[in-house]
C-alpha cells in the first residue's frame, strides 16, 4: 500500500517535471529563434527561397485550399501522406505541402506533381507553427484576399490515411 502511494507521488512529480521541461525548452528555442531575427519569412525561406518565385497559387482560381503539414525523414515520403494528398487533389483542393525540416530534391519534385507549393521550414512551433506561418505567408502574398475561397483546410500527417474505400468516401464527401 505504501509502495503504491509513493509510486503515484513519484509519477506525479515526473509528470510535472516533464511538463515544465517541455515548456521551458519550447520557449527557449523560440526565444533563440527570435533573437536571431526569426519571423515568418525567415522560417519559410531558411531551406529554400520562396520570395523570388511566383507561387503557382497566384495564377489559379482557388475555391479549395489545403495546407498539409508533415514531419518525416528527408529521405522518405510516407505512403500515407502520398495517398492523403492525392485524395485532397482528387477532391479539388489546391495543396500547399509544408514540411518541418529539409527534404531531398527528388521528394520535392515528386510532391510538385500533386501539390501547388512545397515549403520546407525549421520545426519551430511544430504543426501549429507551420500552419500559422503558411497562413500568414498566403495572406501576405494576397492568396487569401479577393479569392472565391470556399474551403481552407488545415491538415497534417498525424492521421494514417488508408485510401481504398475510406479514401473514396473522403473524396466524395469533399467533392462538390
C-alpha contacts under 8 A as a table, 3 or more apart, distances in Angstrom:
res1	aa1	res2	aa2	distance
1	X	4	X	5.22
1	X	5	X	6.34
2	X	5	X	5.18
2	X	6	X	6.17
3	X	6	X	5.12
3	X	7	X	5.99
4	X	7	X	5.01
4	X	8	X	6.27
5	X	8	X	5.16
5	X	9	X	6.35
6	X	9	X	5.05
6	X	10	X	6.08
7	X	10	X	5.03
7	X	11	X	6.02
8	X	11	X	4.95
8	X	12	X	6.21
9	X	12	X	5.14
9	X	13	X	6.23
10	X	13	X	5.08
10	X	14	X	6.20
11	X	14	X	5.15
11	X	15	X	6.19
12	X	15	X	5.04
12	X	16	X	6.22
13	X	16	X	5.19
13	X	17	X	6.08
14	X	17	X	4.97
14	X	18	X	6.08
15	X	18	X	5.33
15	X	19	X	6.11
16	X	19	X	5.13
16	X	20	X	6.16
17	X	20	X	5.29
17	X	21	X	6.04
18	X	21	X	4.93
18	X	22	X	6.01
19	X	22	X	5.23
19	X	23	X	6.34
20	X	23	X	5.19
20	X	24	X	6.11
21	X	24	X	5.21
21	X	25	X	6.01
22	X	25	X	5.15
22	X	26	X	6.09
23	X	26	X	5.19
23	X	27	X	6.19
24	X	27	X	5.23
24	X	28	X	5.94
25	X	28	X	5.05
25	X	29	X	6.08
26	X	29	X	5.23
26	X	30	X	6.17
26	X	125	X	7.95
27	X	30	X	4.99
27	X	31	X	6.02
28	X	31	X	5.17
28	X	32	X	6.23
29	X	32	X	5.30
29	X	33	X	6.26
29	X	124	X	7.76
30	X	33	X	5.04
30	X	34	X	6.19
30	X	124	X	7.03
30	X	125	X	7.97
31	X	34	X	4.98
31	X	35	X	6.05
32	X	35	X	5.12
32	X	36	X	6.27
33	X	36	X	5.25
33	X	37	X	6.68
33	X	38	X	5.17
34	X	37	X	5.10
34	X	38	X	4.67
34	X	39	X	7.07
35	X	38	X	7.05
37	X	42	X	7.83
38	X	41	X	7.89
38	X	42	X	5.62
38	X	43	X	6.51
39	X	42	X	5.36
39	X	43	X	6.11
40	X	43	X	5.31
40	X	44	X	6.18
40	X	133	X	5.32
40	X	136	X	7.34
40	X	137	X	7.05
41	X	44	X	5.20
41	X	45	X	5.88
41	X	137	X	7.46
42	X	45	X	5.06
42	X	46	X	5.71
43	X	46	X	5.49
43	X	121	X	5.60
43	X	122	X	6.28
43	X	133	X	7.89
44	X	47	X	7.41
44	X	48	X	7.56
44	X	49	X	7.79
44	X	50	X	7.38
44	X	119	X	6.73
44	X	120	X	6.73
44	X	121	X	5.19
44	X	122	X	7.91
44	X	133	X	7.45
44	X	134	X	7.98
45	X	48	X	5.22
45	X	49	X	4.84
45	X	50	X	6.05
45	X	51	X	7.31
45	X	121	X	7.20
46	X	49	X	7.23
46	X	120	X	7.96
46	X	121	X	6.42
46	X	122	X	7.43
47	X	102	X	6.59
47	X	120	X	6.00
47	X	121	X	6.24
47	X	122	X	7.90
48	X	119	X	7.53
48	X	120	X	6.85
49	X	52	X	6.66
49	X	53	X	7.77
50	X	53	X	5.69
50	X	54	X	7.80
50	X	55	X	7.89
50	X	119	X	7.96
51	X	54	X	7.83
54	X	58	X	7.00
55	X	58	X	5.49
55	X	59	X	7.70
55	X	116	X	7.69
55	X	117	X	6.80
56	X	59	X	5.85
56	X	60	X	6.99
56	X	116	X	5.69
56	X	117	X	6.81
57	X	60	X	5.41
57	X	62	X	7.59
57	X	94	X	7.74
57	X	116	X	6.35
57	X	117	X	7.48
57	X	143	X	7.00
58	X	142	X	7.96
58	X	143	X	6.24
61	X	147	X	7.17
61	X	148	X	7.54
62	X	65	X	6.77
62	X	94	X	7.18
62	X	147	X	6.54
62	X	148	X	6.45
62	X	149	X	5.69
63	X	93	X	7.70
63	X	147	X	7.58
63	X	148	X	5.55
63	X	149	X	4.13
63	X	150	X	5.15
63	X	151	X	6.38
64	X	92	X	6.59
64	X	93	X	4.70
64	X	94	X	6.12
64	X	149	X	5.97
64	X	150	X	5.94
64	X	151	X	4.57
64	X	152	X	6.12
64	X	153	X	7.78
65	X	93	X	5.16
65	X	94	X	4.81
65	X	95	X	5.90
65	X	96	X	7.70
65	X	149	X	7.49
65	X	151	X	6.06
65	X	152	X	4.98
65	X	153	X	6.19
66	X	88	X	7.66
66	X	93	X	6.11
66	X	94	X	6.17
66	X	95	X	4.87
66	X	96	X	6.23
66	X	151	X	7.89
66	X	152	X	5.79
66	X	153	X	4.48
66	X	154	X	5.91
66	X	155	X	7.09
67	X	95	X	6.04
67	X	96	X	4.90
67	X	97	X	6.21
67	X	98	X	7.19
67	X	131	X	6.89
67	X	134	X	7.57
67	X	152	X	7.67
67	X	153	X	6.18
67	X	154	X	5.07
67	X	155	X	6.19
68	X	85	X	7.88
68	X	95	X	6.97
68	X	96	X	6.06
68	X	97	X	4.90
68	X	98	X	6.00
68	X	154	X	6.30
68	X	155	X	4.88
68	X	156	X	5.16
68	X	157	X	7.56
69	X	97	X	6.05
69	X	98	X	4.72
69	X	99	X	5.85
69	X	100	X	7.43
69	X	127	X	6.11
69	X	130	X	6.73
69	X	131	X	7.10
69	X	154	X	7.99
69	X	155	X	6.34
69	X	156	X	4.54
69	X	157	X	6.56
70	X	97	X	7.56
70	X	98	X	6.24
70	X	99	X	4.89
70	X	100	X	6.29
70	X	127	X	7.47
70	X	156	X	5.68
70	X	157	X	5.21
71	X	99	X	5.65
71	X	100	X	5.22
71	X	101	X	6.93
71	X	157	X	7.39
72	X	76	X	7.10
72	X	77	X	7.35
72	X	78	X	7.66
72	X	99	X	7.82
72	X	100	X	7.99
73	X	76	X	5.30
73	X	77	X	7.45
73	X	103	X	7.64
74	X	77	X	7.80
74	X	101	X	7.33
74	X	102	X	5.69
74	X	103	X	4.20
74	X	104	X	5.71
75	X	103	X	6.76
75	X	104	X	6.07
75	X	107	X	7.60
76	X	107	X	7.49
77	X	81	X	7.22
77	X	82	X	7.22
77	X	107	X	6.66
78	X	81	X	5.40
78	X	82	X	6.43
79	X	82	X	4.93
79	X	83	X	6.11
80	X	83	X	5.22
80	X	84	X	6.06
80	X	157	X	7.78
80	X	160	X	5.74
80	X	161	X	4.91
80	X	162	X	6.53
81	X	84	X	4.98
81	X	85	X	6.18
81	X	157	X	6.17
81	X	160	X	7.83
81	X	161	X	7.00
82	X	85	X	5.47
82	X	86	X	6.11
83	X	86	X	5.08
83	X	87	X	6.11
83	X	161	X	6.52
83	X	162	X	7.30
83	X	163	X	6.18
84	X	87	X	5.20
84	X	88	X	6.29
84	X	161	X	5.67
84	X	163	X	7.38
85	X	88	X	4.85
85	X	89	X	6.07
85	X	95	X	7.51
85	X	114	X	7.29
85	X	115	X	7.75
86	X	89	X	5.00
86	X	90	X	6.17
86	X	114	X	6.73
87	X	90	X	5.04
87	X	91	X	6.12
87	X	163	X	7.70
87	X	167	X	6.53
87	X	168	X	7.92
87	X	170	X	7.33
87	X	171	X	5.94
88	X	91	X	5.00
88	X	92	X	6.61
88	X	93	X	5.47
88	X	94	X	7.87
88	X	95	X	7.60
88	X	171	X	7.07
89	X	92	X	5.24
89	X	93	X	5.06
89	X	94	X	6.51
89	X	95	X	7.21
89	X	114	X	6.84
89	X	115	X	7.85
90	X	93	X	7.33
90	X	171	X	6.51
91	X	171	X	4.96
91	X	172	X	7.20
91	X	174	X	5.64
91	X	175	X	4.97
92	X	174	X	7.96
92	X	175	X	6.71
94	X	115	X	6.77
94	X	116	X	6.20
95	X	114	X	7.69
95	X	115	X	4.86
95	X	116	X	5.48
95	X	117	X	6.70
96	X	115	X	6.08
96	X	116	X	5.93
96	X	117	X	4.71
96	X	118	X	5.88
96	X	119	X	7.50
97	X	111	X	7.72
97	X	115	X	6.60
97	X	117	X	6.20
97	X	118	X	4.79
97	X	119	X	6.20
98	X	118	X	5.92
98	X	119	X	4.72
98	X	120	X	5.85
98	X	121	X	7.35
98	X	130	X	6.92
98	X	134	X	7.85
99	X	102	X	7.18
99	X	103	X	7.63
99	X	118	X	7.75
99	X	119	X	6.18
99	X	120	X	4.78
99	X	121	X	6.27
100	X	120	X	6.03
100	X	121	X	5.14
100	X	122	X	5.41
100	X	123	X	4.59
100	X	124	X	7.86
100	X	126	X	7.09
100	X	127	X	7.80
100	X	130	X	7.29
101	X	120	X	5.70
101	X	121	X	5.38
101	X	122	X	5.10
101	X	123	X	6.00
102	X	120	X	5.65
102	X	121	X	7.01
102	X	122	X	7.75
103	X	107	X	6.51
103	X	108	X	6.57
103	X	120	X	6.94
104	X	107	X	5.42
104	X	108	X	6.38
105	X	108	X	4.96
105	X	109	X	6.12
106	X	109	X	5.14
106	X	110	X	6.21
107	X	110	X	4.95
107	X	111	X	6.10
108	X	111	X	5.05
108	X	112	X	6.24
108	X	118	X	6.80
109	X	112	X	5.07
109	X	113	X	6.70
110	X	113	X	5.41
110	X	114	X	7.54
111	X	114	X	5.64
111	X	115	X	5.69
111	X	118	X	7.03
112	X	115	X	4.83
112	X	116	X	6.29
112	X	117	X	6.80
112	X	118	X	6.85
115	X	118	X	6.87
121	X	130	X	7.84
123	X	126	X	5.37
123	X	130	X	7.84
124	X	129	X	6.31
124	X	130	X	7.66
125	X	128	X	6.06
125	X	129	X	4.04
125	X	130	X	6.80
126	X	129	X	5.38
126	X	130	X	6.33
127	X	130	X	5.04
127	X	131	X	6.19
127	X	156	X	7.29
128	X	131	X	5.11
128	X	132	X	6.10
129	X	132	X	5.04
129	X	133	X	6.06
130	X	133	X	5.17
130	X	134	X	6.03
131	X	134	X	5.24
131	X	135	X	5.96
131	X	154	X	7.05
132	X	135	X	5.15
132	X	136	X	6.12
133	X	136	X	5.22
133	X	137	X	6.09
134	X	137	X	5.01
134	X	138	X	6.05
135	X	138	X	5.14
135	X	139	X	6.14
136	X	139	X	5.01
136	X	140	X	6.06
137	X	140	X	4.97
137	X	141	X	6.28
138	X	141	X	5.42
138	X	142	X	6.23
138	X	143	X	5.20
138	X	144	X	6.18
139	X	142	X	5.12
139	X	143	X	5.88
139	X	144	X	5.29
139	X	145	X	6.87
140	X	143	X	7.72
142	X	145	X	5.23
142	X	146	X	7.85
143	X	146	X	7.82
143	X	147	X	7.10
144	X	147	X	6.20
144	X	149	X	7.38
149	X	152	X	7.22
156	X	159	X	7.02
157	X	160	X	6.93
161	X	167	X	7.61
162	X	166	X	6.95
162	X	167	X	6.74
163	X	166	X	5.59
163	X	167	X	3.78
163	X	168	X	6.91
164	X	167	X	5.17
164	X	168	X	6.30
165	X	168	X	5.17
165	X	169	X	6.32
166	X	169	X	5.00
166	X	170	X	6.08
167	X	170	X	4.92
167	X	171	X	6.22
168	X	171	X	5.12
168	X	172	X	6.14
169	X	172	X	5.17
169	X	173	X	6.02
170	X	173	X	5.21
170	X	174	X	6.52
171	X	174	X	5.43
171	X	175	X	5.94
172	X	175	X	5.09
172	X	176	X	7.99
173	X	176	X	7.98
